[in-house]
Structures are given as structure tokens and as C-alpha cells.
Amino acid sequence: MQGSQPVAERPRRPEWMKVRAPSADSRYFDVRKLIHGASLNTICEEARCPNIAECWGRGTATFQILGDTCTRACRYCYVHSGKPDGPADPLEPLRLAATAAKMGLKHVVVTSVDRDDLPDKGAGHYAATIRALKHKAPEASIEVLTPDFLGYEEESLRIVLAERPDVFNHNIETVRRLHLSMRGAKASYDKALWLLRRAKEVADYPVLTKSGIIVGLGETNDEVVETMRDLRESGVDVVTIGQYLQPSSKHAQIDRWVHPDEFRWFREQGEALGFGSVFSGPLVRSSYRADEQRAAARAVAY
Ligand code: SF4
């Protein structure tokens, strides 16, 4: 197995991190028109995801609700942080659902910024979005990738899971040792595990749970496996692992380029731990080919 390359020795992106530009004959431009026309945000754009040409070209995208301003400031994240402009837009769930229906999505992924300023931390808006999707796009499966609902965790889980999304996703993001320095004091490694474990207990149906890990922030490979073990012990069904890309000079520095062989090794370790699906690769993101991740996990679970 070939090993990681420290960024100090190889500052430029290696070959395996190169991505294609959008092609004129793909669905990229139609998707962009629909999303912008409905004044919706996507994490694809807000986080400058490297897969946007591929995902939008396939006609998929990941919606970001609750505005474009996050009340946290994780050191690896490009999403704008600050004080949000006001309450959630009550019409956003309807616009989102209508857009998902027009796009013909079979699996809709909804995420959000953190809204620690809202009394319910945004849980009610997630619930309204799921209800609108079930009405407008009844055939589509729904995945929510939520924040930790700081201080309102149990109530938020109950509010969101009462609407029966198919997949409950909450990203642990990094290993225990780096959690505080990367995510700040409001987030916690153990709380992320609790949220994922509790989601299964609160749901009165067989919800799939999912989480993601970013590598290249200074963790070791053993710590990645330890994090997968913690997730698995919390009942998580699906895990994603992908390479960190530093969005600007103000963000956390990349520590290493993880080699594709090591990503394959992570996948083998995760499969041995019993995950229904392990998506592990340089360009894998939490919502990358989320429909396939869910299908793979369901094939194992049912
Ligand atoms: S991987 Fe996720 S965030 Fe990135 S472009 Fe695809 S759907 Fe959007």
C-alpha cells in the first residue's frame, strides 16, 4: 500500500485530486438555472465542492436550508459564518420541494447551516422541508444531514424524525483528538455519537444513520479506524471518508494527501467493522452519490 504524501513535501494537488470542468452537454446548466431561479442555496456551491460538475451533471445537488450564514466557524469549512439575517424563510421548504420535483430527484439530500440563534435550532424548518418534499416528490427518498441542534438535541431529533426521513446523517467530521481544535467548544465528538445513537432509538421505523470523516487534517490512519469503530458502536450504517481541501489561506492547513490505496484500506476496515456502506475516496463527500450509498446500505440491511 502506498502511503500519504505530506503537503509540506508536495504542495500541489496530486493527480488523483484533479476534477473535470462542467461539460456543455451535461445537465449541469439546467440544474444551476433551476436552483438559482428558485433562490435556493446548495452546499455544493457554498462549500465549493470539487464534485459539482459531476453531481450537477448527473442532475443531482444537495440543498442547504436555513440561509447562507452559519453560527459556527469550523476551521475547515468554507460556508460563510456570522450572524444570520433573521428567522428561516417560511417559503423555502415549498420552493425546495417544487425544485426537487422538477429535477426529478429520486433521492433528495437536505443539509443546513448551524442556526444556534433559533429557539428550535432549525428543527422545525427541517420538518417542514420533509413534509413539503413528501407532498411534492412522493416517490423520492429523503436524507437529512443535520447540525447538532445545540442544547435542543432530544427535542430536535423527535421533531425531525417524526417526519420519517429515510436517512439521518450527522457528520462527526474528524477524530476525537482534533475535534475541539477544528470544531470549537460548541461541538463535541461524544455529542455527535450520542445524536447518531439516539436517532435510532427515537425513530419508530428503521431509519438508516450515516456519518462522514474528513482526512488530511492531522489525524493518523489508526485514529480514522478508531473513529469508524466509535461510529459503528453507535449503530451507524453508512460512513463516508474523503480528502480535506483547504478552501482559503485562513482555513486549517492540509496536513497530507491521503493516497487512494489508503482510502481503499479505510473501506476494507470499515466493511470489516460491519458498516452497510463505506464510501471512501479522495473526492468522496458526505452527499457524494448519496443515492448509491443508501442503496448499498439497504442491500445489506434488508
Ligand atoms: S458531493 Fe455533495 S456537495 Fe459536492 S457537488 Fe456532489 S452533491 Fe454537491
Boltz pocket constraint, residues with backbone or C-beta under 6 A from the ligand:
constraints:
  - pocket:
      binder: B
      contacts: [[A, 43], [A, 44], [A, 45], [A, 49], [A, 50], [A, 51], [A, 52], [A, 53], [A, 55], [A, 56], [A, 60], [A, 61], [A, 62], [A, 283], [A, 285], [A, 286], [A, 287], [A, 288], [A, 289]]
      max_distance: 6.0
